[in-house]
Amino acid sequence: MNKRLVIALGGNALGNTPKEQLELVKKTASTIVDLVEEGYDVVVGHGNGPQVGMVNLAFENSHNNNGGTPEMPFPECGAMTQGYIGYHLQQSIGRELRLRGISRSVATIITQVEVDRKDKAFENPTKPIGSFYSKEDADNIAVETGYTFVEDAGRGYRRVVPSPKPVSIVEIETVEKLVSQGCIVITVGGGGIPVIRSEDYFEGVAAVIDKDRASAKLALDLKADMLVILTAVDKVSINFNKPDQKDLDEMSLAQAAKYIEEGHFAKGSMLPKVESCIEYVKATENGKALITSLEKAKEALQGKTGTIIHK
């Protein structure tokens, strides 16, 4: 039986526009199929921060400038990005599989993820989405729309929305069936479409679930052998971008907690990745999590690079 991997793709794997994304996902597909060739069953989660912000802003601008264009609710914008990102990944992975003579199917599941309506995250928006703005532009947009903007890792100002924790993945049984049949499944796109339980069933809510947390939940539910978070760097570092930067080959749960307490990981980038790995490893008997770059994923799974988080 093949080992199961849940892979969380970072924004560097997707790009900021559909055209840019189509090119970037070719490299992403090559990495994913490398892992399939290594004998893994691969389940893919991905972010959608730039994409959902772009879709949301496009509908808002069009609605404001032309009364005939409807406003698009935020959950629907999330569903749209799951669809078109999944389409690009399916195309590229399918092409790579055919080139290598591998007979596997690829499917995208439009995935809802339940959150708790009482989650305190709804009182404190923190999840960056959309484009980067100067402070002046961000202030002007905030006045016009009521959006909240924060400075993001020294790169500019971005809109933030609530980021509640995932409670359950609504379509998990469907994902499990497809994975069991050897399908490469793309799911919890953008962390999943956030929904809250209602009397009728579920209803969408304006928020973005962190894709790393959703992928950790997915890995637990699928009893995956490893959670793999792919980002822009080969290894996790402490004292990042400082003269005494130190790259880490591994971290125990205790070491990871200590580094978090010391403030080594930025809130908008590495912190949620490390926290998601901790959640996954804590909840499994022998589970391990890996953080590395897209380009080095195969080497990292062979133990040649990357940062392993273990008990």
C-alpha positions, 0 to 999 in steps of 0.5 A: 500500500502506498504511503499517503502525503498531504501537500499544502502548496504555498502562493509561490506555486501559483502566482498572482494572475491566471496567465502567470499561474498557468506557467508556474503550475507546470513546475508544481505539476512536475514536483507532484508527479515526481512524488507519485513516481516515488510511490506516494498517494498525493492529496493536494491543498493550496492557498488562494489569498491573492486569487480570492482577493483579485476575484472579490475586488473585480466583482466589487469594482464592476458592481460599483461602476456598472449597476448590472453586475451583481455583488459576489459574496465572499464564499462564492469568490472562494469557490470560484478560485477553487475551481479555476486553480483546480482546473489549472492544476488538473491540466498540468498534472494530467499533462505531466502524467501522460508525458511519463506514461503514468495512468492516474486520474486527477480530480478537484473537489469543491470543498467546504470546511466547517468553522465555529460561528463562535470562533473568536477569529471573527472578532479579530480579522488577521488573514491577508488576502489580495494585492499589496498596497501602499499605506496611502492606497490602503487607507483610501480603500479602507475609507471607501469599503470599511475593509481592514488593512495591515502591514504584511511582512515588510512587503506592503499593506494587505486586506485582512479577513477573519481566519477561523480554525477548521472544525470538519471537512464536509466532503472528506468521505468523497476525498477518501474514496477517490484517494483509495482508488488511486486518484490525485485529489485537489481539495481544501483549496484556499483552506476550504470554503468556510461554512457554519452549521445552520438548521438547513445544513451549512451556510457560507461565511466571509472568511479565509481558513488558513490553508496550512491548518486546513491541510493539517486537518485533512492529513489527520482525517485521511490518516496520512503518513506525512504532512508536507508544507511547500513554501519559498524556502528549503528549510525553516530558519531561526533569526531569519534574514539576520547575520546569525540566521540558522537553518534547521534540519529538524525540530521537536514539538518542544523546540518548535514551541520554544522558537514560537515563544521567542518570536522567530516565525513571522505571523504572515508567513512561517508561523502558521506553517509551523503551528499547523505542523505542531497540530498534526504531529501532536494528534498522531502517534508517529506522524511527522511533518515536513516544511521545504521548498517546492523545488526540493520536495523530492530531495526533502522526502529522501532526507536530503534537505527540508525541516522535519517536525517530530514529537 
